[in-house]
């Protein structure tokens, strides 16, 4: 029997297999495949269109980057809080595509959107700080975030309203632009920078739309803070002299009925810090700044020694502080530090013997409401003439020092004595060197190291 030829059968079998396989690759009309809805498709096209139009506006303005200030936020906001705030903001509603942007969270209370002009530009955020001499120092070797080409960013930053704590750099590999996002105190707009296109949504009057917290801020406090910024960095006022044994309620009552308290009634909401003493001050930081108070003493060399390990008070951001301090009228027993996120300002609240006002220091704006100061009305000439008969006072005057009546009195051994300072009279302020108290024919010299008054004897 001849063998059967199998080739025709094999060809027919392969042809059937291919046809069956082809049938299996066709979609089943009864199965619903996932697809983008018409509404979602329209939203995607709309967002793409918004971003495309915005990028075109950036390029048409001959700018290299687009920036918008979204608004003021809480420095402790979570990522979810910030995206919610963005979605409810005027800018977020106008540009919903911003809700897809990654969020860069640096310490601060200002929220910005950063938009590169096209897919060629990359945005990098670097940390920045202020040095002691008031210049910026950028940490360029440790970027906080580097975006992908064309990536839009959201950046929360700026604890202080005066300085920015980030440097933003954008480049396409050929050209580059760098800037620090911050607001002008004149109109609330972004500080104008060449190459930066501002697409913030402003009110008709020109000012930026404020957050709820900003709008709730007392108008008087807001005005005072603006006044402080025009004249310094932080504000302080001397309220008056109080009793050593005053209670917290006593101090708030004293503040309320003082001239300063009536001029600025919102100060009654201040947090109280009670160090030992008889002088009452109020300290007003900017919204993002923090007040810290430390106890201080004088060593044997007459130098201040501060206890930085255990603060008497650490205020919250923007918290106003009411401070009682200064047992001695000669030196301060506290050190006040105002932290703004980039550095710190400090001062020792103390009344000058020259004019009865707070001793000046860098960054301080004194908004005290002072009574007219006229040392001549106290009739101190006889006591001053008597004090000047003492040899050590004569020697000080020969060395160019002068004698100044402080307008204050001090009780020593049951005697009410007039208080005098001997020191150098500089143009900007009187610098105390020695202190004396005079009552009739009694003269006392103050020992600053031991905080005691010593009888000087007869002239």
ChimeraX attribute file (.defattr): number of C-alpha atoms within 10 A of each C-alpha:
attribute: neighborCount
match mode: 1-to-1
recipient: residues
	/A:1	3
	/A:2	4
	/A:3	5
	/A:4	6
	/A:5	8
	/A:6	8
	/A:7	9
	/A:8	8
	/A:9	9
	/A:10	11
	/A:11	10
	/A:12	10
	/A:13	11
	/A:14	11
	/A:15	10
	/A:16	12
	/A:17	11
	/A:18	11
	/A:19	10
	/A:20	11
	/A:21	10
	/A:22	10
	/A:23	10
	/A:24	10
	/A:25	8
	/A:26	8
	/A:27	10
	/A:28	9
	/A:29	7
	/A:30	6
	/A:31	7
	/A:32	8
	/A:33	8
	/A:34	6
	/A:35	8
	/A:36	8
	/A:37	9
	/A:38	9
	/A:39	9
	/A:40	11
	/A:41	11
	/A:42	12
	/A:43	14
	/A:44	13
	/A:45	12
	/A:46	15
	/A:47	15
	/A:48	14
	/A:49	13
	/A:50	17
	/A:51	20
	/A:52	14
	/A:53	12
	/A:54	19
	/A:55	22
	/A:56	14
	/A:57	16
	/A:58	24
	/A:59	18
	/A:60	11
	/A:61	13
	/A:62	14
	/A:63	19
	/A:64	24
	/A:65	27
	/A:66	23
	/A:67	20
	/A:68	22
	/A:69	26
	/A:70	27
	/A:71	23
	/A:72	20
	/A:73	22
	/A:74	18
	/A:75	18
	/A:76	10
	/A:77	15
	/A:78	11
	/A:79	13
	/A:80	9
	/A:81	13
	/A:82	20
	/A:83	20
	/A:84	13
	/A:85	19
	/A:86	24
	/A:87	18
	/A:88	11
	/A:89	18
	/A:90	17
	/A:91	21
	/A:92	19
	/A:93	13
	/A:94	12
	/A:95	17
	/A:96	17
	/A:97	19
	/A:98	23
	/A:99	19
	/A:100	12
	/A:101	16
	/A:102	15
	/A:103	19
	/A:104	18
	/A:105	18
	/A:106	20
	/A:107	17
	/A:108	24
	/A:109	20
	/A:110	24
	/A:111	25
	/A:112	22
	/A:113	24
	/A:114	25
	/A:115	28
	/A:116	26
	/A:117	28
	/A:118	20
	/A:119	13
	/A:120	13
	/A:121	22
	/A:122	22
	/A:123	25
	/A:124	18
	/A:125	23
	/A:126	20
	/A:127	20
	/A:128	19
	/A:129	19
	/A:130	17
	/A:131	11
	/A:132	11
	/A:133	6
	/A:134	11
	/A:135	9
	/A:136	17
	/A:137	14
	/A:138	16
	/A:139	14
	/A:140	13
	/A:141	8
	/A:142	10
	/A:143	15
	/A:144	16
	/A:145	17
	/A:146	17
	/A:147	15
	/A:148	14
	/A:149	16
	/A:150	17
	/A:151	20
	/A:152	25
	/A:153	25
	/A:154	25
	/A:155	24
	/A:156	26
	/A:157	23
	/A:158	25
	/A:159	25
	/A:160	21
	/A:161	19
	/A:162	14
	/A:163	20
	/A:164	24
	/A:165	24
	/A:166	27
	/A:167	22
	/A:168	20
	/A:169	17
	/A:170	25
	/A:171	18
	/A:172	18
	/A:173	9
	/A:174	6
	/A:175	9
	/A:176	15
	/A:177	17
	/A:178	19
	/A:179	17
	/A:180	18
	/A:181	26
	/A:182	23
	/A:183	19
	/A:184	12
	/A:185	14
	/A:186	9
	/A:187	12
	/A:188	16
	/A:189	19
	/A:190	20
	/A:191	16
	/A:192	13
	/A:193	14
	/A:194	12
	/A:195	18
	/A:196	22
	/A:197	26
	/A:198	19
	/A:199	19
	/A:200	20
	/A:201	20
	/A:202	18
	/A:203	11
	/A:204	8
	/A:205	7
	/A:206	11
	/A:207	13
	/A:208	20
	/A:209	21
	/A:210	17
	/A:211	15
	/A:212	11
	/A:213	10
	/A:214	15
	/A:215	11
	/A:216	9
	/A:217	11
	/A:218	11
	/A:219	12
	/A:220	14
	/A:221	17
	/A:222	15
	/A:223	11
	/A:224	17
	/A:225	20
	/A:226	16
	/A:227	16
	/A:228	22
	/A:229	19
	/A:230	11
	/A:231	14
	/A:232	16
	/A:233	22
	/A:234	24
	/A:235	23
	/A:236	21
	/A:237	23
	/A:238	23
	/A:239	24
	/A:240	17
	/A:241	14
	/A:242	16
	/A:243	14
	/A:244	16
	/A:245	10
	/A:246	15
	/A:247	11
	/A:248	13
	/A:249	9
	/A:250	13
	/A:251	19
	/A:252	19
	/A:253	13
	/A:254	18
	/A:255	23
	/A:256	19
	/A:257	12
	/A:258	16
	/A:259	17
	/A:260	20
	/A:261	21
	/A:262	14
	/A:263	14
	/A:264	15
	/A:265	16
	/A:266	15
	/A:267	22
	/A:268	18
	/A:269	12
	/A:270	16
	/A:271	17
	/A:272	18
	/A:273	20
	/A:274	18
	/A:275	20
	/A:276	18
	/A:277	21
	/A:278	18
	/A:279	24
	/A:280	23
	/A:281	21
	/A:282	26
	/A:283	24
	/A:284	27
	/A:285	23
	/A:286	28
	/A:287	21
	/A:288	20
	/A:289	23
	/A:290	23
	/A:291	26
	/A:292	18
	/A:293	24
	/A:294	19
	/A:295	21
	/A:296	19
	/A:297	16
	/A:298	17
	/A:299	12
	/A:300	9
	/A:301	8
	/A:302	13
	/A:303	11
	/A:304	16
	/A:305	14
	/A:306	16
	/A:307	15
	/A:308	13
	/A:309	8
	/A:310	11
	/A:311	14
	/A:312	18
	/A:313	19
	/A:314	17
	/A:315	19
	/A:316	15
	/A:317	18
	/A:318	15
	/A:319	19
	/A:320	26
	/A:321	27
	/A:322	23
	/A:323	27
	/A:324	28
	/A:325	23
	/A:326	23
	/A:327	16
	/A:328	16
	/A:329	19
	/A:330	20
	/A:331	20
	/A:332	22
	/A:333	24
	/A:334	26
	/A:335	22
	/A:336	21
	/A:337	18
	/A:338	24
	/A:339	20
	/A:340	26
	/A:341	19
	/A:342	18
	/A:343	13
	/A:344	14
	/A:345	17
	/A:346	18
	/A:347	17
	/A:348	19
	/A:349	28
	/A:350	23
	/A:351	20
	/A:352	19
	/A:353	26
	/A:354	21
	/A:355	18
	/A:356	19
	/A:357	17
	/A:358	21
	/A:359	19
	/A:360	17
	/A:361	14
	/A:362	11
	/A:363	17
	/A:364	22
	/A:365	21
	/A:366	20
	/A:367	18
	/A:368	20
	/A:369	16
	/A:370	14
	/A:371	8
	/A:372	8
	/A:373	11
	/A:374	10
	/A:375	17
	/A:376	10
	/A:377	8
	/A:378	11
	/A:379	10
	/A:380	17
	/A:381	12
	/A:382	10
	/A:383	21
	/A:384	18
	/A:385	11
	/A:386	16
	/A:387	24
	/A:388	17
	/A:389	12
	/A:390	15
	/A:391	11
	/A:392	13
	/A:393	18
	/A:394	15
	/A:395	12
	/A:396	18
	/A:397	16
	/A:398	10
	/A:399	11
	/A:400	10
	/A:401	18
	/A:402	18
	/A:403	24
	/A:404	21
	/A:405	24
	/A:406	19
	/A:407	20
	/A:408	15
	/A:409	17
	/A:410	15
	/A:411	12
	/A:412	16
	/A:413	8
	/A:414	7
	/A:415	13
	/A:416	14
	/A:417	21
	/A:418	22
	/A:419	24
	/A:420	26
	/A:421	22
	/A:422	21
	/A:423	22
	/A:424	19
	/A:425	16
	/A:426	8
	/A:427	6
	/A:428	7
	/A:429	14
	/A:430	19
	/A:431	17
	/A:432	21
	/A:433	12
	/A:434	17
	/A:435	23
	/A:436	23
	/A:437	28
	/A:438	26
	/A:439	17
	/A:440	12
	/A:441	11
	/A:442	17
	/A:443	22
	/A:444	20
	/A:445	17
	/A:446	17
	/A:447	15
	/A:448	19
	/A:449	13
	/A:450	11
	/A:451	13
	/A:452	13
	/A:453	17
	/A:454	14
	/A:455	15
	/A:456	16
	/A:457	11
	/A:458	11
	/A:459	13
